Every structure is written in C-alpha cells, then in structure tokens.
Amino acid sequence: MASGNRPLSPHLQVYRPQLTSLLSILHRITGVGLWAGALMMTYWLSSATYGPEAFERAQGILGSWFGRLVLLGLTAALYYHLANGIRHLAWDIGWGFEMDNLQISGWAVVVFTGVMTLLTFLAGYWVAGAI
C-alpha cells in the first residue's frame, strides 16, 4: 500500500516552458494535424470519383472561408513539421545540441514556417489571379 507522504513527480506546471519543449509538443500536434489533413485531401480527391455534384460540394466546403483557414493551418503544419523534422535529423547525427544551436535552430524553424506559409498562400493567390 502506498504511503500518503510520498513525493509526487514534477508535473508540467512546475517547469517553465522552454522553446525546445514547446517545439517538441507542437511537432507532435502538427503530426496529428497532418494526418487529419490527409483524410481531408482523400475526401476531396475521392469526391471527384463520385461525380460533379459531390466534387462541387467538396470544393464548396474547402473553398469557403473556413476551408481556406483550415488549409492555411495545414500548410503551416506541413512546413513546421518538415523544418522541425530536419532539425531532428540533425540531432540524430549529433549536431546542434549546444544551447546556442538549440535556440537558433528553434527560431529558424518558426521563421521558416511563417515565411514559407505566407509565400505559399501569396503564390496561390497569384496563380489563381486574385492579386
């Protein structure tokens, strides 16, 4: 029987959030988000096989303001997961464990995500003729 006086393990509330821990948690979240995005893309592609009405319905959902917002989030998740995955590969070969490199590579991932997401959506609008 466990004693009531035993110390508890430290919880997340005890620690001050650090960039590396936040990026690690976000990497897992974006992985799940990309899985959901793959399901959404499967729905969109498969709707084309069910005829023009089904495809038009799917296009209407994804083309709405909410659908575009979801696509923006998925684009950001894709770029983030890519950049942070490359960062993890660098760690696997032993590079980047110094505190300075951890901070620089972490902020590089965040900046890369923002810039590439913005460029992707600007290019999409440019190609579509919206600009």
N, C-alpha and C positions, 0 to 999 in steps of 0.2 A: 504494500500500500504506500502510495507516495505521500511524503510529508508536506504539510501546508507551508513550510518555511523555505522551501527550495527556491532558489533564484530563477527567474524567468529569462529565457533567451532574449537578447535585444531585438526589438522589432523595428520596422522601417520608421516609425515615429521617433525613435531615439536618434537616428542618424540624420545629419544634414545632407540634403540631396546634392550630389555632385554631378558634373557634366557627364562623366563616364557612366554612372549608374542610370541617369535619365536616358541617355542614348541607347543603353542596353535594353531598357524596358521598352522604349519606343521601337527598337528593332524587332522585338517580338510582336508588338502590336501591329506594326506595318506588315509583318509576315502574315498575320491572320487577315488583315485588311486586303492584302493581295489575293489571298485565297477567295475571299468574298468577291473581289473584282473579277477573278477568273470565272466564277459562277455567273456573274452578270454578263460578261462577254460571251459565255457559252449560250446564255439565254438570247442575247442579241443575234448571234450567228445562227442559232438553230431556228429563230423566228423566221428567218428568210426561207427556210425549207418548208414552212407551213403555209406559205402563200403571201401575197401582198398585204392582206389585211393584218395578219399577225406581225409582219415586219413593220408596217406603218404604226401599229400600236407600240411596238418596242422602240421604234425611232422616236415616237412622241414622248415616251417616258424618258429616254436618255437625252432627248433634245430639250426637255423642259429646264427651267432654271434649277430645279432640284437635281435633275440628272446631270447637268453640267457641273454643279457643285460637287456631286459625288465623283465625277470624272476628274475634277481638279484635285480632290483629295487622293484619289487613286494614283494620279500622275505624281503627286508629291511623295506618296508612299513608295512608288516604284523607284524614283530617283534616290530617295533616302535609303531604301533597303539595298540598292545597288552600291551606293557610295560606302555605306557602313559595312556591307559585306566585303568590299575590297579592303577596308580598314581591318577587318577581322582576318582576312587572308594575310595581310602584312604582319599581324600579330602572330599568326601561325608559323611564319618563318623567323620570328624573333625580333622583328623591327618595331619600334615605336612604343616600347614600354616605359621610356623615361617620361617623367611627369610633364616636361615641356612638350614633347611629341604627342602625348595623350591629349593635351589641351588644343594644340594646333590642329591635329588631325580631326578632333571632335568638331571644332568650329568650321573646319574645311568641309566636313560632311554637311553641316547645317547650311552653310553658304552655297555649296554646290546644289543642294536640294532646292533652295529658293530660286537661285538663278536659272537652273535648268527647267523648273516647273514654269516659271514666268516665260522663258524663251519658247517652250513648247506650246503654251497657250497663245502667245503672240504669233508664232508661226502658223498655228492652226487657224486663227482668225484671218491672217494674211492670205493663206491659201484659199480659205473659204470666201474671200472677198469682202469681209466685214470691215476691214480697215480702209 
